[in-house]
Amino acid sequence: MKRIELLDTTLRDGAQAEGISFSVRDKLAIVETLDDLGIPLIEAGNPGSNPKDIAFFEAVRGLRLKQAQVAAFGATCRPKLAPADDPQVQSLLCAGTATVVIFGKSWRLHVTEVLRTTLEENVRMIRDTVAFFTGQGKRVIYDAEHFFDGWKADASYALRTVAAAAEAGASAICLCETNGGCFPEEVAQATGEVLAKVGGRSAVGVHAHNDGGLGVANSLAAVRAGATHLQGTLAGFGERCGNANLATILANLQLKMGYECIPEERLPTLTAAVRRVAEIANIVLADDMPYVGRKAFAHKAGMHMDGVRKCAHSFEHVAPERVGNERRFLMSEVAGRSAVLERIRALAPAMDKSDPAVDAVVKRLKHLENEGYQFEGADGSFELLIRKTLGTYRPLFALERFRIIGEHPASETTGAAAMIKVSVDGADEVTAAEGNGPVDALNHCLRKALERFYPGLSGVHLTDYKVRVLDGNAGSAAKVRVLMETTDGRMVWSTTGVSTDIIEASWIALVDSLEFKLIHDREQAAEASGRHDKIEQ
């Protein structure tokens, strides 16, 4: 099988996304996640740019990675300086990585207006810097910054710059589509010209951005033109509109185009890895992200669901389990009885379609939807509905009472406080917490009370909270529907609540959210214990 070398730049280019700030611990956790997935190269930042990156490169040496290599990133030497005399170049050596990624200028405009040097001097800087690192025994990947803009402005000079890097010993020349505005046919043509220029001396790759929505398409176009090295960020986030989404790229290449990017046995861990990186970065992963999003294999229409059950590939371009995702049948008035049965069988595999419990769940579903509930985006609440109807549900805590106190004017971080009393197996817990609103205060307070009994809740947090007014003509007495999305860094689930009181609706969704987590934790612990007992026997 043909191979494509992937380089993940989440820790460098991804860190330039708005709202992203990684600690050293965050960076180490992402390195371990990418290594577990099978990504071969991890670009980890510029060791000379800030104290945090210096600390990271010191710490990462202590990790025992399975197969990934961490690469330091930096610029060519400055004009009129030899690489050995440039402190920034020397800082890359101090990082101690076997691979370094060096970027330089390909666009005449940048050479004369940004570097303020001559075209000849720029070529010298590229050639000498690459030669310096290869002379130190380093593997060098040369990133040709703004290559495609430079190629469109003056193809001859752009090609000359990458040829200098190849002649100096760069193992790969990566063409950076830095502004993200090219089309696939442009990327393919330029990649082909570079291959004709440096082919046989260096591999050729592409680093695409998503400003035109074509980051993945441009990356795949480069592969079709002969590129064997691709760069991107696993979850797609990065500066401006983001980088090419490496998860989508590798799934397309490996499942559809006959290339190997990561070990085949690691492909089913893709969804979990992307969600883990998003969790560490503290971003909400797009539900409609190809392959790994929650909606990627979601079906709502009854006819579609029936088709999936009879012939899955008629409505799914790949099997969800191949990338570690799962099929979801969205529960609604258009779902149909067979879809409900499918969800019931996930909890009770032996359930027959003639069982009265199926009718009971359908009847309850229709009643609640008539009250304003919507379960198509609330899989956690619907699972609890099934458990309650089947009689397998047991509450794991009970509310004795709670009180919400609002403040005006509110501070920047707190505008409300909550006090709560809960009971777990006869033991009471009374606690209080503040929040930036009544629902936030209640959320913090309930978790604080329950963590005494269920420490696993410490890693659970809300990732989305939506409120919809269902009957606006009723004014302030209108019924509202709350939808909450929650994660523990591994699973993502959604719950819902409906009431004329927004606090009560939020409470219903919040309780469902925590009970869903606790029930699954308990069942997984029981399953693990059963496996352990079998091993012991």
N, C-alpha and C positions, 0 to 999 in steps of 0.2 A: 504494500500500500504506500502511496506517495505521502510524504510528510510536509506539513507546514509548521514552521517554528513560530510560536506565539510569544509575544512579550507583553506582559500586563503592566500598565503605567498608572494604576489606581493611586499608588502612593506618591507619584510625582505630578502627572497631568491631572489625575482625578482630584488631587488635593487643591487644585486651582479653581474648583467649582465653587460657586457662591454658597456660603453656609457650611462648607466642609472645613473641619479643623481636626487633624489627627494628633493624638498624643503618641508618645513613643510606644506605649502599651498597645494602642490601637493598631499602629503600624505592624508591630510584631504579630498581633492576632491575624491581621490580613495576610501577612506572609505565610503563616501556617495554614490558613484556609486555602490560599492559592496553591501551596505546595501539596496539600492533601488532594486537591482537584487534579493535579498533574500539569499545571502550567510550568513550562520549563524555565522561563526568564521573568524576573520581577524587577522592574526599574524602580529604584527606591529613593530617588531624590538626589540633590546636590550636596555632598558632604561639606562643601565650603560655604554654603549659603546661610546657614543659621545654626545655633547651638543645638536645637532639637534634632536636626538631621545628623549632626556629629554624634550625639548621644545614641541615636538609632543605629548607626553603623557599628558603634562599639557593642551595642547590645545584641545585634543580629548575629554576630560571630558566635554567640553562645547557643544559638538554635541548632538542633540536629534535624536538618531538612532531609526529606526522603529523596528528592531529585532536583528540586528547583535551585537555580542560581540567582543570587541577588546581584544586580548591576548598579554601579554608581553612574551618575549623569552629570555632564558638565560641558562647557563650551570649549572651542578651540582656543589656543593661546591668543593673546591680544596682539594688535598690530605692533610690529617692530620689536616683539619680544620672542625669545626662543622658549619653547615649552619648558625646558628645565629651569628657566628663570621666572616663570609665571606662577604665583602663589596658588591661583585657582586650579591650575593643572596639577600642581603638587598635592593639593588637597584630595584629588581623585585617587592618587596613589596611596595616600594615607587611609583611604576607606578600606583597602585590602581586599577588594573584590576581584575575582578572576576575569570578569567582563566589565568593560566600561562603555558607556554610550556617549559619544561626542557629537555635538551639533555644531553646524557651521552654516554659512550663508551661501545660497544658490541664486539669489535674486540680485541683479545689478543694483537695483534701487536700495536695497539694504546695505550693500557693500559701500556705496558712495555716500548715502544719506544717514545711515545708522552707525555703521562702523567708522565712517569718515576715513576710509583708506582706499587704496587702489585695487583694481581687479586682480592684478598680479600678486599683490601682497595677500589678498584673501586666499588665493589658491595656495600660496606658500604656507599660510597658517594652517590650512586644512591638511596639506601633505605632511608638514613637519609634526603636527600634533598626533596624527594617526601613527606616523612612523615612530614617534617617541614612545607611545604606549605599546605598540607591538614589540619594540625593542626591549621593553620591560617585561615581556612575556604575557601581556594582557591580550585577551580577545577584544577586538574593537568593533562595535557597531556604529557606523557613521549615519547620523540623522541629518539629512539635507533639508534644512528648515526652509519653508515657503518654496519648496522645489517647483511645484506646479505653476505658481505665479511667475517664478523666475523662468521656467521653461517656456511659458506663453509669451513672456516679454523678450527673451533672448535664449532660444534653445541651445545654441552653440555654447554660450558661456555656462549655462546651467549644467550641461553635460560635461563640460570641462572640469567643473568643481567636483562632481562625483567620480570622474575618472581619476582625479588626483588622490582621492581617498582610497580608491581601489588599488592604484599603483603603490600606495604606501602600506598596503597590507590589511585594510579593513575586511573583516570576514563577511560583513553584510552592509549593504547600502540601503538605508531606509528613506524612501521619498515621502516627505511630510506634506500633507495637504492641509497646511496650518490654518488657512482661512475658511476651510470647509465649504467652498463654493463651487467646486468642480463637478462635472458630470462623469458618469462611468466611462463613456467613450473617450473622454480626455485622459482620464487616469490610465486606461488600457493603452492608449497610444503612447503616452509618455513612458510608461513602464516598459513597453516593448523597445523603445529607443534606448533606454538605459541598459536593458539587457544586451542589446546589440553592442553597446559601448563597453560594458564591463563584464559581460557574461564570461564565465570560466575563471575569473579572478575573484569575484565577490558574489554572494547571493544578493538578490534584490527584494526589498520589501516595501510596504506602504504603511503610513501612519495617517489615518483619516479622521477628520472631525465631522460633526453632524449638523453644521449650520444650514445646509440645504436639505437636511433629512435623508442624506445619501451616504452616511458613513459606512454602513454595512454593505450597501450596493457597490460603493467605490472599492472597498476592500476585496470583495469577491471578483470585481472586474480586474483588479490587479493580479489576482491568482490565475484567472483565465488567461491573462497576458504572460504569465510565467513567474510571477512573484512567489517566493517560498518563505517569506518572513512577514508577519503581520503584527501590528501593535494596536492596542486599544485598552479600554478599561472594562472589567468584567461586568459591571452593572451599567455601563454606558455614561456615567456622570463624568463631567469635566468642565473646563472653562467654557463660558457662553452656553451653547446648545449641547455641549458634551462631546465625548469622543466616540469613535466607532465602538459599538457594543460587542465586546469580545465573546460574551455568552452566545449571542445570536450568530456571530460569525462562526464560532467553532462547531455549533450544532449544525448549521447549514453545510459546512465543509465536511464534517465527519459523517453525518447521516445521509447527505444527498449528493455530495460531489466526489466521494471516494478518497478523501484525504484523512490522514490520522493527525490529530492535533494534541490530544491527550490520550493516555491509555484507555482502551475501550471499556475496561471494567470500571473506570472512574466516571464515565459519562452519566450514569444514573445519579451521581452526587451533584450534578450541575445546579439544579434548582436550589438545593440546600446551601451550596456555596455562594450563589448570588445573593440569597436572602441574608446569609451571614454577613457578607460584606456590606450590604445596605444597612443592616442592623448596627454594625460597628460605626459606619459613617453617619448614623442617625438620620437617614433619609427614608422617605416612604417610597417603596418600590412601585413603579407603575403597574397596576393590575393587568394592563393589556400588553405587557412586555412579551414579545414572542418567546415561546418555549417555556419560560420560567414564571410568567405572571399568573396570578390567581385565575384570571379569565381566559388564559390561553387554551384551556380545554373545557370551557364551560358551555353547557347546552341548555336552552330554555324551551324552545318550541317543542311541543309533544311529538310532532312528526320527526323532528331531528333526533330527539332522544330515542325514539323507536328505531330509527335508522342506525344510530350508533350501537345500540344493543345487538342489532342483527348483523351489522357489517361496519365495524368501527372505522375502518379506513375510508369509508364513503363520506365521512364528515370530519375526519381528523387526518391532517397531512403526515403526522407521525404518531406513534403510540406514546402517550404521556409518560409512561414509566421509563421509557428510554432515556429521558432527561431528568428523571426523578420528580416529575410533577404528577398530578392526579386529575382524573376526569371528574367534573362536577356537573350534576344535574340540578339546575336552578328550580326551586320550588315556587310555583305560582299557579294562578288559575288556568294557565295554558299548558301546564306541565303534563297533566294526565295521570291516571291511576297507575300505569305501569312505571312511571318515573318515581312515584312515591314508593312503590314496592321495591324499586332498586335501592332507594335510600334506606328503607327499613332493613333490607337484606344485608347491608353493610354492618348492621348491629345484630341482626338475627338471621343468619344465612339460611336457616331451614324454613323461614316463613313462606307459606303457600299463599298464592294470590287470592284464594277463597277464604282466608282467615279473616274473622270479623275485625281483627286489629287493623287491617289495611283500611277498611271502611271507616273505622274510628279515627285514624290519622287523617284521611281525606276530609272527613266531616269537620274535624277540628281545624284543619288548615283553612278550609273555606270560611268557617266561622270567624277565625282571627283575621283573615284578609278582609272580610266584610267590616271588621272593626277598625281597619286601617293598617294592620300589619302587612309587611312585605318581606317574604323569606328568600327571594331570589338572591339577595346579597347578604343574607344572614344565616349562613350555614350552621354556625354554632347554635343559634336559637332553635333552628329547625331540628337539629339532632336532639336537643333537650326535649323538644315537643314529642318526638318519637319515643324517647326513653320514658317520659311521663305517661304517655298513652299505653305503652307496653307494660308498664308497672315495674320497670327496672331502675327507675330513678330513686335515689335517696338523697335528700338535701344534706349538704356537708357543713352548713352553718345556718343559723337562724338570726334574723334581725329582731332585737328587742325594741330599740327605738333609735332615732337619730334626730339631730337638730342642726339647722343651717343658720348661720348668722352672716348677714351682708354688711359691708362697710362702704360709706361714701364720704369723701372721695377715697377711692382705692389707691393703694401704692402700686409701684410698677410690677411687683411680684405677688402681692396678696390683696385680695378684695373681699374674701369671705373666709369663714372658719366653719368647721364641722365637728360635731361631737357624736359619737356613736357607741352603742352597746350591742355586742353580738354574743351569741352562745354557740359553742362547739362541744357536742357530747356532754352537755351539762356544765361546762366550764365557761364562765363569763369573761369578757374582756371589754373594758371601757377605755376609749382613747379619743384624742382630738388631733386635728391637723388643719393647716391653712392651705389656701389655694388661690389662684388668680381669678376665681369665680366659684359659684356654689357647687357646680358639678365637679370641677377640679378638686375642690376641698373635700368633697364627699369621696371621690375616687382615692385620694391620698389617705383619707381617714380609714376607709374600709380595708385597704391593703395593709395599712399599719396594724390594724386590729387583728387581721387574719394571719399575718406573717408569724405571729407567736405559735400558731398551730400548724401552719403550712409554709415553711421557709422557702419552698420552691417558687412562691409568688413574688419573691424579691426581684426576679429577673423578668417579670411581666410588665408591659406598659402599653398604653394606648398609642396607636399610630394614626388614627383618624377618628373624627367625631363629627357627625352631620345631624342637623335637625331640619325637618321639613314640616311646615304647617299644612295640615290635611284639608281643612275647611276654612279658608281665609275669611269668608263672610261672617264667621262667628266672632271675629275680632279677637280680643284678648282671651276669650273663653274657648278658642279654637283647640281642636285636638292636634297633637304633634306626634311625629314619629322620629325616634332617635335611632341612628345607626352607628355602632362603634366597631372599629377594627382594632384588634389586639394581637400582639406577638410576644413570644418568649425567646425570640432569636432563632427558633427552629421551625415552629408552626406559625401560621397566620390564620386567624378566624374572626368572623364577624357576628355580631349579635344585635338584636333590635328590641325596642320597647315603645309602647304607644299609650298615651294618656292625655288628658286635658291639662295636666300639670307637668311641665318640662322636667322638673326635678324627679318626679315619680317615673316618667318615661326613661330618663337617664338611669335611674336606679335599677329598673327592670333589665335594661341592656347590660348594665355593669355587673349585676348578680349573675346573669347568664354567662357573661364573659369569664368570670372567675370560676364558676362551677364547671364550665366546659374544660378549662385547664386542669382543675383539680381531679375531675373524673378521669381524664386521659392520663394524668400522671399516676393515678392509683391503678388503672388497668395496665399500664406499661410496667409498673413495679411488680404487679402480680404475675404478669407474663414472664418478666425477667426472673422472678423467683421460681416460677415453674420450670424454666429452662435450667436454672441452676440445680434444682432438685433432681432433674433428670440426669444431669452430668454427674452429680454426686452418686446417684444410684449406679 
